[in-house]
Amino acid sequence: MPTSPQGFESRLDQLRNDLVDQGRRVQTMLEEAFDALFQRSADRARSVVIRDDIIDSADVAIERAAVSLLGDATRQGASLTDVQLRTVLTIVKVNNELERIADSASEVATLVAQLRPDAQPYPDTFRVMANSVVGILRDSNVSVLRSDPNLAKVVLQSQHAVTAFKDALLRDAEHKIAAGFMPPDFAFHLHELANQCELMADHCTNIAEQIIYLTTGGIVRHVESSWIEIPKN
């Protein structure tokens, strides 16, 4: 019985490369979404939304290629190693998380159209929050590229910072509304953006969990504002 079907490793390498490329596309899309938001550019925002179709097409292609690879292995009676099987499963799961991040980036771009021409500037807290999310996604992508569990663990801890930024942003908005310094519609706009930022950070932690699973076999769980790793076996 063959340990893997003919051409399995080369096809698996191609899947890895395709996933890395997808991560880069999603990161570029997110960066451009925030640029459109801060520049209040409706044209740039529309360009970002169009990019989502490209991400969706690549998402489908990667999933189909992974299913085809496993299907061929089954038909050839191959016996895959734990690492080979975990790699394919990780690619499929990370691919899905990246597509969800792209959806949130598209939502950020869509929110540009809701801004009134006289809307006040974004608080510094939100700008730092946005930059943090971009940085977390970048680290997630690098952890995928390098199969780096240590960097993946950094991503897990970074997610807490995004939640803290969201809490601070919303508390500040409440105080400014009460004092008459912020219109309620702008506060609602900030709330929607903060929700999308937190959602994207959550997806990044899911990617990080998968990289830890791939490289160590351990399963990571979130417990009372901390992360624990359940070792393999």
TORTITOR-8955 format. One record per atom (N, C-alpha, C): y, x, z; residue in three letters. Coordinates in steps of 0.2 Angstrom, whole numbers, plus 2048, in hexadecimal, padded with zeros to 3 digits. Last residue first. Example, Ala and Ser with C-alpha at 12.3 -4.5 7.8 and 13.67 -1.06 7.14 Angstrom:
2
7F5840823ser 7FB844824ser 800840827ser 7E4842827ala 7EA83E827ala 7F0842827ala 
# end
This chain:
233
8457F386Fasn 83F7F2873asn 8417F187Aasn 8557FB86Flys 84F7F986Blys 8497F8870lys 8607F587Cpro 85D7FA878pro 8577F7875pro 86E7EC87Cile 8677EB87Eile 8637F0879ile 87E7F0881glu 8797F187Cglu 8727F087Fglu 88C7E6885ile 8867E9887ile 8827EA881ile 89E7E5887trp 8987E5882trp 8927E8885trp 8A97D988Fser 8A67E088Eser 8A07DF88Aser 8AC7CC893ser 8B27D1891ser 8AF7D8890ser 89F7C7896glu 8A57C789Bglu 8AA7CD899glu 8967CE88Aval 8957CB890val 89C7CC895val 88F7CF87Ahis 8967CE87Ehis 8957CB884his 8837DA875arg 8857D3877arg 88B7D487Barg 8797E3869val 87F7E286Dval 8817DB86Eval 8697EA867ile 86D7E4866ile 8737E486Bile 8637F985Fgly 8667F6865gly 86A7EF863gly 860801855gly 85C7FB856gly 85E7F785Cgly 86980A851thr 86580C857thr 860806858thr 86E807844thr 86D80E846thr 86980F84Cthr 86E7F9844leu 86C7FD83Eleu 86A804840leu 8757F584Ftyr 86F7F384Etyr 86B7F7849tyr 8827FB84Cile 87E7FD852ile 8777FB851ile 8857F3841ile 8847FA840ile 8807FD846ile 8867E6847gln 8817E8842gln 8807EF841gln 8917E8850glu 88A7E7853glu 8857E884Eglu 89B7EA846ala 8997EF84Aala 8927EE84Dala 89B7DD840ile 8997E283Cile 8977E8840ile 8A07D684Casn 8997D4849asn 8977DA844asn 8AC7DC84Cthr 8A87DD852thr 8A17DB84Fthr 8B27D6841cys 8B17DD841cys 8AC7DF847cys 8B27C8845his 8AE7CA840his 8AD7D283Fhis 8BC7CA84Fasp 8B67C8851asp 8B17C984Basp 8C77CD847ala 8C57D284Cala 8BE7D084Eala 8C97C1840met 8C77C783Dmet 8C47CC841met 8CD7B984Bleu 8C67B7848leu 8C47BD844leu 8D97BF84Fglu 8D37BF854glu 8CD7BD850glu 8E07BB843cys 8DF7C2845cys 8D97C384Acys 8E07AD844gln 8DC7B183Egln 8DB7B8840gln 8E77AB84Fasn 8E07A984Fasn 8DD7AC849asn 8F47B084Bala 8F07B4851ala 8E97B2851ala 8F77A7842leu 8F67AE840leu 8F27B1845leu 8F879B84Aglu 8F379B844glu 8F27A3842glu 90379F852his 8FC79E855his 8F779E850his 90D7A1849leu 90B7A784Cleu 9047A584Fleu 90F793846his 90D798841his 90A79E844his 91378E852phe 90C78C850phe 90A79184Aphe 91F795853ala 91A796858ala 913794855ala 92578E848phe 924795848phe 91F79784Dphe 92678184Easp 922782848asp 921789846asp 92F783859pro 92778185Apro 923782854pro 93A790859pro 93878A857pro 931789857pro 94079A866met 93B799861met 93979285Fmet 949798871phe 94A79E86Cphe 94579E866phe 94878F87Bgly 94B78D875gly 94D793870gly 940791885ala 947794886ala 94B792880ala 93478C881ala 937789887ala 93E78B887ala 932796877ile 93278F875ile 93678B87Bile 9307A187Elys 9367A187Alys 93779A877lys 92479E885his 92A7A0889his 93079F884his 91B79D87Bglu 91C79887Fglu 923798883glu 91C7AA875ala 91E7A5871ala 91F79F876ala 9167B2880asp 91D7B387Easp 9207AD87Aasp 9097AC87Farg 90D7AC885arg 9147AD884arg 9057B1872leu 9067AA874leu 90A7A887Aleu 9057BF874leu 9097BC86Fleu 90A7B4870leu 8FC7C187Eala 9037C387Fala 9077BF87Aala 8F07BC877asp 8F27B987Dasp 8FA7BB87Fasp 8F07C686Dlys 8F07BE86Blys 8F37BB871lys 8EE7D2873phe 8F47D186Fphe 8F57C986Ephe 8E17CF879ala 8E77D087Dala 8ED7CF87Aala 8DA7CF86Dthr 8DA7C9871thr 8E07C9876thr 8DB7DC869val 8DE7D6865val 8DF7D0869val 8D47E3873ala 8DC7E4872ala 8DF7DE86Eala 8C77DF871his 8CB7DD877his 8D27DD876his 8C47E6865gln 8C57DF865gln 8C87DC86Bgln 8C17F3869ser 8C87F2866ser 8C97EA866ser 8B47F386Dgln 8B97F4872gln 8C07F2870gln 8AE7F3860leu 8AD7EE865leu 8B27EE86Bleu 8B37FF85Bval 8B57F9858val 8B47F385Dval 8AC808862val 8B3808863val 8B6801860val 89F80685Dlys 8A0804864lys 8A8804866lys 8A080B850ala 89F804851ala 8A1801858ala 8A1818854leu 8A7815851leu 8A680D852leu 893819857asn 89981B85Casn 89F81885Aasn 88C81784Cpro 88C812852pro 891813857pro 88E81883Casp 89181B842asp 891816847asp 88C81882Eser 887816832ser 888819839ser 89781B826arg 894821829arg 88E81F82Darg 89A80E821leu 89A81481Cleu 89681A81Fleu 89C80782Dval 897805828val 89580B823val 8A680E833ser 8A080E836ser 89A80C832ser 8B080B829val 8AE81282Aval 8A781282Eval 8B17FD82Casn 8AF7FF825asn 8AD807826asn 8B67FD839ser 8B07FA837ser 8AD7FC831ser 8C2804837asp 8BD80783Basp 8B680483Aasp 8C97F9830arg 8C880082Darg 8C2804830arg 8C97EF839leu 8C57EE833leu 8C47F5830leu 8D27F5842ile 8CB7F3844ile 8C67F283Eile 8DD7F683Bgly 8DA7FC83Dgly 8D37FB83Fgly 8E07E9839val 8DF7ED833val 8DB7F3835val 8E37E5846val 8DD7E2843val 8DB7E683Cval 8EE7ED849ser 8E87EE84Dser 8E27EB849ser 8F77E7841asn 8F57EE83Fasn 8EF7F0843asn 8F87DB848ala 8F67DB841ala 8F47E283Fala 8FD7DF854met 8F77DC854met 8F47DC84Dmet 90A7E4850val 9057E9853val 8FE7E6853val 90F7D884Carg 90F7DD847arg 90A7E384Aarg 90F7D1858phe 90B7CF853phe 90A7D484Ephe 9187D8860thr 9127D7862thr 90D7D585Cthr 9247D6859asp 9217DD859asp 91A7DC85Basp 9257C6851pro 9267CB857pro 9227D1856pro 92D7C4841tyr 9277C4845tyr 9287C884Btyr 93D7BC840pro 9397C283Fpro 9337C1843pro 93F7AA83Cgln 9417B0840gln 93C7B683Egln 9427A282Dala 93E7A3832ala 9407AA835ala 94979D822asp 94D7A0827asp 9497A182Easp 93F799819pro 94479E817pro 9487A181Dpro 930795822arg 937793820arg 93B79981Earg 91F79881Dleu 92579B820leu 92C79881Eleu 915794816gln 91778F81Bgln 91D79281Fgln 91179E80Eala 91479880Bala 917793810ala 9097A6816val 9107A8814val 9147A2811val 8FD7A1818leu 90279F81Dleu 9097A181Bleu 8F57A780Ethr 8F77A080Dthr 8FD79E812thr 8F37B3814ala 8F77B380Fala 8FA7AC80Dala 8EA7AF81Eval 8F07B2820val 8F57B181Aval 8DF7AA816glu 8E37A581Aglu 8EA7A881Dglu 8DB7B6811ser 8DE7B180Dser 8E27AC810ser 8D67BC81Dala 8DC7BF819ala 8DF7BA814ala 8CB7B381Fser 8D17B3823ser 8D77B6820ser 8C37B7814asp 8C67B0814asp 8CC7AF819asp 8C17C4817ala 8C57C3811ala 8C77BB812ala 8B87C1822ile 8BF7C5823ile 8C37C481Dile 8AE7BC81Barg 8B17B8820arg 8B87BB822arg 8A97C7814glu 8AC7C1810glu 8B07BD815glu 8A57CF81Fleu 8AB7D181Bleu 8AE7CB817leu 89A7C8823glu 8A07C9828glu 8A67CB824glu 8917C9818asn 8947C381Aasn 89A7C381Fasn 88F7D7819asn 8927D4813asn 8957CD815asn 8887D8825val 88F7DB824val 8927D881Eval 87C7D1821lys 8807CF826lys 8877D1826lys 8777DA817val 8787D2815val 87D7D081Bval 8767E681Dile 87A7E5817ile 87C7DE816ile 86C7E3827thr 8737E5829thr 8787E4823thr 8617E181Fleu 8647DB823leu 86B7DD825leu 8607EE81Aval 8617E8815val 8647E2819val 85D7F5826thr 8637F7821thr 8657F181Dthr 8527F082Barg 8587EF82Farg 85E7F082Aarg 8497F4821leu 84A7ED822leu 8507EC826leu 84A802823gln 84B7FF81Dgln 84D7F881Dgln 846803831val 84D80582Eval 84F802828val 8397FF830asp 83E7FC834asp 8457FD832asp 83280081Fthr 833803826thr 8397FE82Athr 8287F5816leu 82F7F8817leu 82F7FB81Fleu 81C7F580Cser 81C7F5813ser 8237F9815ser 8197EA7FDala 81C7F0801ala 81C7EF808ala 8157E27F3gly 8107E37F9gly 8137E97FDgly 81D7DE7E9gln 8197E47E8gln 8157E67EEgln 8237D37EFarg 81E7D27E9arg 81A7D87E8arg 82B7D97F9thr 8267D47FBthr 8217D47F5thr 8347E07F1ala 8307E47F6ala 82A7DF7F8ala 83A7D67EAasp 8367DB7E6asp 8317DE7EBasp 8417D07F5gly 83C7CC7F1gly 8377D17EDgly 84A7DA7F9leu 8457D87FDleu 83F7D47FAleu 8527DA7EDleu 84E7E07EFleu 8497DE7F4leu 8577CD7ECser 8527CF7E7ser 84F7D67E9ser 85F7CD7F8val 8597C87F7val 8547CB7F2val 8687D77F4ala 8647D87FAala 85E7D37FAala 86E7D07E9ala 86B7D77E8ala 8667D87EEala 8747C57EFarg 86E7C47EAarg 86A7CB7E9arg 87D7CC7F7glu 8787C87FAglu 8727C77F5glu 8867D17EDile 8827D67F2ile 87C7D27F5ile 88A7C67E6ala 8867CB7E2ala 8827CF7E7ala 8927BF7F0val 88C7BC7EDval 8877C17E9val 89C7C97F2asp 8987C77F7asp 8917C47F5asp 8A27C97E5ala 89E7CF7E8ala 89A7CD7EDala 8A87BC7E5ser 8A37BE7E0ser 89F7C47E2ser 8B07BD7F0asp 8AB7B87F0asp 8A67BA7EBasp 8B97C77ECile 8B57C87F2ile 8AF7C47F2ile 8BF7C07E1ile 8BC7C67E0ile 8B77C87E6ile 8C57B67E8asp 8C07B47E4asp 8BC7BA7E2asp 8CF7BC7EFasp 8CA7B97F3asp 8C47B87EFasp 8DA7BF7E7arg 8D57C47E9arg 8CF7C27ECarg 8E27B47E8ile 8DE7B57E2ile 8D87BA7E3ile 8E87B77F4val 8E47B17F4val 8DF7B27EEval 8F07C17F0val 8EB7C27F5val 8E67BD7F5val 8F97BB7E7ser 8F57C07E5ser 8EF7C27E9ser 9007B37F0arg 8FC7B07EBarg 8F77B57E8arg 9077BD7F7ala 9027B97FBala 8FD7B67F6ala 90F7C27EDarg 90A7C67F0arg 9057C27F4arg 9177B67ECasp 9147B97E6asp 90E7BD7E9asp 91D7B57F9ala 9197B07F6ala 9147B27F0ala 9217BF805ser 9207BF7FEser 91B7BA7FBser 9257C4811arg 9267BD810arg 9267BC808arg 9217D0816gln 9277D0811gln 9297C980Fgln 9177CC81Fphe 91D7CF822phe 9237D081Dphe 90E7C7815leu 9117C381Bleu 9177C681Dleu 90B7D180Dala 90E7CB80Aala 9127C780Fala 9057D9816asp 90B7DC813asp 90F7D6810asp 8FA7D2819phe 8FF7D381Ephe 9057D581Bphe 8F37D280Dala 8F57CC810ala 8FB7CD815ala 8F17E080Bglu 8F67DD807glu 8F87D6809glu 8E87E2815glu 8EE7E5815glu 8F37E2811glu 8DD7D9810leu 8E07D8816leu 8E77DB817leu 8DA7E0804met 8DC7D9804met 8E07D780Amet 8D57EC809thr 8DB7EC804thr 8DE7E5804thr 8CA7E780Fgln 8CF7EB813gln 8D67EB80Fgln 8C37E2805val 8C57DE80Aval 8CB7E180Eval 8C07EE7FEarg 8C47E97FAarg 8C77E4800arg 8B97F5807arg 8BF7F8805arg 8C37F3802arg 8AD7ED808gly 8B17EE80Egly 8B87F180Cgly 8A87EF7FBgln 8AB7E87FDgln 8AF7E9803gln 8A47FC7FBasp 8AA7FA7F7asp 8AD7F37F9asp 89A7FB805val 8A07FF806val 8A67FD802val 8917F37FDleu 8947F0803leu 89A7F4805leu 88E7FC7F3asp 8917F57F1asp 8957F27F7asp 8878067FAasn 88D8077F6asn 8928017F5asn 87C7FE7FEarg 881801803arg 887803800arg 8767FB7F1leu 8797F67F6leu 87E7F87FBleu 8738087EEgln 8788047EAgln 87B7FF7EEgln 86980B7F7asp 86F80F7F7asp 87580B7F3asp 8608027F3leu 8638017F9leu 8698057FAleu 85C8077E6arg 85F8007E7arg 8637FF7EDarg 8568137EBser 85C8137E7ser 86080C7E6ser 84C80E7F3glu 8518117F6glu 8578127F1glu 8448077E9phe 8478037EEphe 84D8077F1phe 83D80C7DEgly 84480B7DDgly 8478087E3gly 82E8027E2gln 8318077DDgln 8398067DDgln 82E7FE7F3pro 82D7FC7ECpro 8308027E8pro 826807800ser 82B8047FEser 82B8037F6ser 81980B803thr 81E80A809thr 824807807thr 80B8037FBpro 8118087FBpro 816806801pro 7FA804800met 800800800met 806804800met 
# end
